[in-house]
Amino acid sequence: DWQRGIPLRRRYEEIANLYDKELQRLVSYYSGKITGTERENFFVEHSIFLAERSRESKKELSQEKTGVEENIDYLKKYIVLTKNRCSILLEKIADDFE
């Protein structure tokens, strides 16, 4: 029974990895465009995001679900939060072009 969820979990892991790579690319690009205090503040803000993403995603874990269901719920939340962060960074980047 638990094997049924493995392929689905792997798909969510792949999606999470894709968003992580995109987030890293955006962080690298944006941080290369800013300097000084703005850059320091950005990295503090980003560190806070990473900690909060982990904490918020872990809230999806519960004793009531199987391990596979928990992993999928965790990954879903992780993906949503990472996607939102990517959108925020894209807006910051777009603002710099205006």
mmCIF file of the C-alpha atoms, coordinates in Angstrom:
data_MODEL
# 
_entry.id   MODEL 
# 
loop_
_atom_site.group_PDB 
_atom_site.id 
_atom_site.type_symbol 
_atom_site.label_atom_id 
_atom_site.label_alt_id 
_atom_site.label_comp_id 
_atom_site.label_asym_id 
_atom_site.label_entity_id 
_atom_site.label_seq_id 
_atom_site.pdbx_PDB_ins_code 
_atom_site.Cartn_x 
_atom_site.Cartn_y 
_atom_site.Cartn_z 
_atom_site.occupancy 
_atom_site.B_iso_or_equiv 
_atom_site.pdbx_formal_charge 
_atom_site.auth_seq_id 
_atom_site.auth_comp_id 
_atom_site.auth_asym_id 
_atom_site.auth_atom_id 
_atom_site.pdbx_PDB_model_num 
ATOM 1  C CA . ASP A 1 1  ? 0.000  0.000  0.000   1.00 0.00 ? 1  ASP A CA 1 
ATOM 2  C CA . TRP A 1 2  ? 2.734  2.520  0.898   1.00 0.00 ? 2  TRP A CA 1 
ATOM 3  C CA . GLN A 1 3  ? 4.426  1.997  -2.487  1.00 0.00 ? 3  GLN A CA 1 
ATOM 4  C CA . ARG A 1 4  ? 1.499  3.567  -4.330  1.00 0.00 ? 4  ARG A CA 1 
ATOM 5  C CA . GLY A 1 5  ? 2.558  7.027  -3.145  1.00 0.00 ? 5  GLY A CA 1 
ATOM 6  C CA . ILE A 1 6  ? 6.235  6.758  -3.995  1.00 0.00 ? 6  ILE A CA 1 
ATOM 7  C CA . PRO A 1 7  ? 6.019  7.855  -7.645  1.00 0.00 ? 7  PRO A CA 1 
ATOM 8  C CA . LEU A 1 8  ? 3.793  10.782 -6.663  1.00 0.00 ? 8  LEU A CA 1 
ATOM 9  C CA . ARG A 1 9  ? 6.224  11.760 -3.917  1.00 0.00 ? 9  ARG A CA 1 
ATOM 10 C CA . ARG A 1 10 ? 9.106  11.632 -6.380  1.00 0.00 ? 10 ARG A CA 1 
ATOM 11 C CA . ARG A 1 11 ? 7.220  13.908 -8.758  1.00 0.00 ? 11 ARG A CA 1 
ATOM 12 C CA . TYR A 1 12 ? 6.712  16.440 -5.970  1.00 0.00 ? 12 TYR A CA 1 
ATOM 13 C CA . GLU A 1 13 ? 10.393 16.137 -5.045  1.00 0.00 ? 13 GLU A CA 1 
ATOM 14 C CA . GLU A 1 14 ? 11.338 16.903 -8.653  1.00 0.00 ? 14 GLU A CA 1 
ATOM 15 C CA . ILE A 1 15 ? 9.056  19.946 -8.720  1.00 0.00 ? 15 ILE A CA 1 
ATOM 16 C CA . ALA A 1 16 ? 10.488 21.144 -5.401  1.00 0.00 ? 16 ALA A CA 1 
ATOM 17 C CA . ASN A 1 17 ? 14.004 20.732 -6.777  1.00 0.00 ? 17 ASN A CA 1 
ATOM 18 C CA . LEU A 1 18 ? 13.123 22.733 -9.891  1.00 0.00 ? 18 LEU A CA 1 
ATOM 19 C CA . TYR A 1 19 ? 11.746 25.590 -7.805  1.00 0.00 ? 19 TYR A CA 1 
ATOM 20 C CA . ASP A 1 20 ? 14.787 25.444 -5.515  1.00 0.00 ? 20 ASP A CA 1 
ATOM 21 C CA . LYS A 1 21 ? 17.114 25.748 -8.499  1.00 0.00 ? 21 LYS A CA 1 
ATOM 22 C CA . GLU A 1 22 ? 15.122 28.668 -9.855  1.00 0.00 ? 22 GLU A CA 1 
ATOM 23 C CA . LEU A 1 23 ? 15.131 30.335 -6.448  1.00 0.00 ? 23 LEU A CA 1 
ATOM 24 C CA . GLN A 1 24 ? 18.910 29.957 -6.212  1.00 0.00 ? 24 GLN A CA 1 
ATOM 25 C CA . ARG A 1 25 ? 19.287 31.406 -9.696  1.00 0.00 ? 25 ARG A CA 1 
ATOM 26 C CA . LEU A 1 26 ? 17.092 34.398 -8.827  1.00 0.00 ? 26 LEU A CA 1 
ATOM 27 C CA . VAL A 1 27 ? 18.902 34.995 -5.526  1.00 0.00 ? 27 VAL A CA 1 
ATOM 28 C CA . SER A 1 28 ? 22.237 34.887 -7.302  1.00 0.00 ? 28 SER A CA 1 
ATOM 29 C CA . TYR A 1 29 ? 21.090 37.242 -10.042 1.00 0.00 ? 29 TYR A CA 1 
ATOM 30 C CA . TYR A 1 30 ? 19.385 39.743 -7.735  1.00 0.00 ? 30 TYR A CA 1 
ATOM 31 C CA . SER A 1 31 ? 22.166 39.769 -5.151  1.00 0.00 ? 31 SER A CA 1 
ATOM 32 C CA . GLY A 1 32 ? 24.630 40.513 -7.933  1.00 0.00 ? 32 GLY A CA 1 
ATOM 33 C CA . LYS A 1 33 ? 22.675 43.654 -8.820  1.00 0.00 ? 33 LYS A CA 1 
ATOM 34 C CA . ILE A 1 34 ? 22.603 45.192 -5.337  1.00 0.00 ? 34 ILE A CA 1 
ATOM 35 C CA . THR A 1 35 ? 25.367 46.332 -3.007  1.00 0.00 ? 35 THR A CA 1 
ATOM 36 C CA . GLY A 1 36 ? 26.123 47.472 0.506   1.00 0.00 ? 36 GLY A CA 1 
ATOM 37 C CA . THR A 1 37 ? 23.393 47.589 3.111   1.00 0.00 ? 37 THR A CA 1 
ATOM 38 C CA . GLU A 1 38 ? 20.719 46.671 0.584   1.00 0.00 ? 38 GLU A CA 1 
ATOM 39 C CA . ARG A 1 39 ? 22.604 43.438 -0.189  1.00 0.00 ? 39 ARG A CA 1 
ATOM 40 C CA . GLU A 1 40 ? 23.144 42.642 3.496   1.00 0.00 ? 40 GLU A CA 1 
ATOM 41 C CA . ASN A 1 41 ? 19.458 43.263 4.243   1.00 0.00 ? 41 ASN A CA 1 
ATOM 42 C CA . PHE A 1 42 ? 18.456 41.072 1.319   1.00 0.00 ? 42 PHE A CA 1 
ATOM 43 C CA . PHE A 1 43 ? 20.482 38.130 2.627   1.00 0.00 ? 43 PHE A CA 1 
ATOM 44 C CA . VAL A 1 44 ? 19.039 38.570 6.122   1.00 0.00 ? 44 VAL A CA 1 
ATOM 45 C CA . GLU A 1 45 ? 15.543 38.633 4.603   1.00 0.00 ? 45 GLU A CA 1 
ATOM 46 C CA . HIS A 1 46 ? 16.321 35.559 2.530   1.00 0.00 ? 46 HIS A CA 1 
ATOM 47 C CA . SER A 1 47 ? 17.695 33.663 5.529   1.00 0.00 ? 47 SER A CA 1 
ATOM 48 C CA . ILE A 1 48 ? 14.500 34.441 7.403   1.00 0.00 ? 48 ILE A CA 1 
ATOM 49 C CA . PHE A 1 49 ? 12.479 33.148 4.451   1.00 0.00 ? 49 PHE A CA 1 
ATOM 50 C CA . LEU A 1 50 ? 14.426 29.879 4.398   1.00 0.00 ? 50 LEU A CA 1 
ATOM 51 C CA . ALA A 1 51 ? 13.867 29.323 8.126   1.00 0.00 ? 51 ALA A CA 1 
ATOM 52 C CA . GLU A 1 52 ? 10.172 30.184 7.880   1.00 0.00 ? 52 GLU A CA 1 
ATOM 53 C CA . ARG A 1 53 ? 9.720  27.976 4.812   1.00 0.00 ? 53 ARG A CA 1 
ATOM 54 C CA . SER A 1 54 ? 11.127 25.038 6.729   1.00 0.00 ? 54 SER A CA 1 
ATOM 55 C CA . ARG A 1 55 ? 8.997  25.773 9.798   1.00 0.00 ? 55 ARG A CA 1 
ATOM 56 C CA . GLU A 1 56 ? 5.790  26.295 7.790   1.00 0.00 ? 56 GLU A CA 1 
ATOM 57 C CA . SER A 1 57 ? 6.341  23.167 5.714   1.00 0.00 ? 57 SER A CA 1 
ATOM 58 C CA . LYS A 1 58 ? 6.932  21.070 8.828   1.00 0.00 ? 58 LYS A CA 1 
ATOM 59 C CA . LYS A 1 59 ? 3.528  22.142 10.137  1.00 0.00 ? 59 LYS A CA 1 
ATOM 60 C CA . GLU A 1 60 ? 2.062  19.880 7.442   1.00 0.00 ? 60 GLU A CA 1 
ATOM 61 C CA . LEU A 1 61 ? 3.476  16.812 9.189   1.00 0.00 ? 61 LEU A CA 1 
ATOM 62 C CA . SER A 1 62 ? 1.089  14.999 11.529  1.00 0.00 ? 62 SER A CA 1 
ATOM 63 C CA . GLN A 1 63 ? 0.635  11.723 13.333  1.00 0.00 ? 63 GLN A CA 1 
ATOM 64 C CA . GLU A 1 64 ? -2.661 11.102 11.519  1.00 0.00 ? 64 GLU A CA 1 
ATOM 65 C CA . LYS A 1 65 ? -1.138 10.521 8.075   1.00 0.00 ? 65 LYS A CA 1 
ATOM 66 C CA . THR A 1 66 ? 1.145  7.912  6.605   1.00 0.00 ? 66 THR A CA 1 
ATOM 67 C CA . GLY A 1 67 ? 4.740  8.833  5.888   1.00 0.00 ? 67 GLY A CA 1 
ATOM 68 C CA . VAL A 1 68 ? 4.083  9.191  2.168   1.00 0.00 ? 68 VAL A CA 1 
ATOM 69 C CA . GLU A 1 69 ? 1.065  11.468 2.725   1.00 0.00 ? 69 GLU A CA 1 
ATOM 70 C CA . GLU A 1 70 ? 3.080  13.572 5.153   1.00 0.00 ? 70 GLU A CA 1 
ATOM 71 C CA . ASN A 1 71 ? 5.930  13.915 2.685   1.00 0.00 ? 71 ASN A CA 1 
ATOM 72 C CA . ILE A 1 72 ? 3.565  14.964 -0.088  1.00 0.00 ? 72 ILE A CA 1 
ATOM 73 C CA . ASP A 1 73 ? 1.829  17.549 2.106   1.00 0.00 ? 73 ASP A CA 1 
ATOM 74 C CA . TYR A 1 74 ? 5.213  18.852 3.259   1.00 0.00 ? 74 TYR A CA 1 
ATOM 75 C CA . LEU A 1 75 ? 6.425  19.097 -0.338  1.00 0.00 ? 75 LEU A CA 1 
ATOM 76 C CA . LYS A 1 76 ? 3.230  20.814 -1.493  1.00 0.00 ? 76 LYS A CA 1 
ATOM 77 C CA . LYS A 1 77 ? 3.659  23.532 1.145   1.00 0.00 ? 77 LYS A CA 1 
ATOM 78 C CA . TYR A 1 78 ? 7.397  23.790 0.406   1.00 0.00 ? 78 TYR A CA 1 
ATOM 79 C CA . ILE A 1 79 ? 6.655  24.247 -3.309  1.00 0.00 ? 79 ILE A CA 1 
ATOM 80 C CA . VAL A 1 80 ? 3.998  26.915 -2.727  1.00 0.00 ? 80 VAL A CA 1 
ATOM 81 C CA . LEU A 1 81 ? 6.270  28.910 -0.428  1.00 0.00 ? 81 LEU A CA 1 
ATOM 82 C CA . THR A 1 82 ? 9.242  28.621 -2.782  1.00 0.00 ? 82 THR A CA 1 
ATOM 83 C CA . LYS A 1 83 ? 7.106  29.601 -5.768  1.00 0.00 ? 83 LYS A CA 1 
ATOM 84 C CA . ASN A 1 84 ? 5.858  32.670 -3.875  1.00 0.00 ? 84 ASN A CA 1 
ATOM 85 C CA . ARG A 1 85 ? 9.413  33.668 -3.000  1.00 0.00 ? 85 ARG A CA 1 
ATOM 86 C CA . CYS A 1 86 ? 10.426 33.324 -6.655  1.00 0.00 ? 86 CYS A CA 1 
ATOM 87 C CA . SER A 1 87 ? 7.541  35.627 -7.598  1.00 0.00 ? 87 SER A CA 1 
ATOM 88 C CA . ILE A 1 88 ? 8.653  38.206 -5.039  1.00 0.00 ? 88 ILE A CA 1 
ATOM 89 C CA . LEU A 1 89 ? 12.196 38.135 -6.386  1.00 0.00 ? 89 LEU A CA 1 
ATOM 90 C CA . LEU A 1 90 ? 10.970 38.425 -9.964  1.00 0.00 ? 90 LEU A CA 1 
ATOM 91 C CA . GLU A 1 91 ? 9.001  41.530 -8.958  1.00 0.00 ? 91 GLU A CA 1 
ATOM 92 C CA . LYS A 1 92 ? 12.109 43.039 -7.360  1.00 0.00 ? 92 LYS A CA 1 
ATOM 93 C CA . ILE A 1 93 ? 14.104 42.305 -10.495 1.00 0.00 ? 93 ILE A CA 1 
ATOM 94 C CA . ALA A 1 94 ? 11.376 43.763 -12.730 1.00 0.00 ? 94 ALA A CA 1 
ATOM 95 C CA . ASP A 1 95 ? 11.246 46.922 -10.579 1.00 0.00 ? 95 ASP A CA 1 
ATOM 96 C CA . ASP A 1 96 ? 14.952 47.441 -11.224 1.00 0.00 ? 96 ASP A CA 1 
ATOM 97 C CA . PHE A 1 97 ? 14.293 47.487 -14.973 1.00 0.00 ? 97 PHE A CA 1 
ATOM 98 C CA . GLU A 1 98 ? 11.692 50.256 -14.735 1.00 0.00 ? 98 GLU A CA 1 
# 
